[in-house]
Amino acid sequence: GGCGGNGATPSKRRSWGFHPYAREHLSDSLWMLMLVAAVSVTHSVDVSMVYHYIRGQEVLKLYMAFNVLECFDKLCCAFNCHVLDALQNSVYIVVNTAATSGSTSELLQACGQLMVDVALTLLATVAHTLILLTHAVTMSVAINSHTNATLLMLISNNFSEIKGNVFKRMDPDKLFAVARMDIVERVHLSVCLMFVAAQRVTAAGSIAAGLTRKMLKDSIMVLGSEMGVDVFKHAFMSKFNALRPKVYRGFFRQLCREHVKLAQSYKLHRVVGFVPLAPAAVLIKVLPELYRTLMPAPESAGG
């Protein structure tokens, strides 16, 4: 019996590609695959060994390493956005070919292109995750150091952004791109600080012992300096390029419009260029140990 009374001919078996959410399901499944791969790689990394290796380096080497990690982090963010767009395009071609009952050769070609894009996205996601994990461990070394030299090095590193951006010629589009990069950078910095806090709580065995006053003060100093430098940088860029403050209100409205327009989960990375896979994998790395620390197994209940 035909349930749909719109004259649809049920003579042909309905292909899975005709499903209205086929593209969404396949895209979300591939994103889950990327996340699982990234988490698996982080769990194979010995963080304590990386920590002690970084801790044994000189302050100047750490300063250079931190600059390189920040540069690669930005490059990975930009590259991953484009790779995910290519992956989404391949998903669309596969689903569309299956929906229109294309030839077997066309479907095989589309699937081959999808496999190549999946492999490329996997490599890009894993590389970004390792870079962000190393970035977080480096920040852990800086915050846990007994001297303030390493921490001051991290804070002074923020001021290099002023030199790189303030005296450049900017139009509203370029300023919007800088603002988007600042949003992503601030989120990544917050993820690194949460990683450091979770590690300290796990090592100390309790929240009170892990989140000491010095650790909280240093974290606020790092995050506060980042936000202060961003405000200072945008104020001078607007001043030197004769841009009115209302341009930022337009940026906010444009972000809201893009967020509503790109409602699907696999398109949200286009709003500000933020790909959540690597930050999520870094946080998932420390969550199981943190849970075991805060919620110990009731082994002594029987005694």
Beta strands, then each sheet from edge to edge (+ up, - down):
end
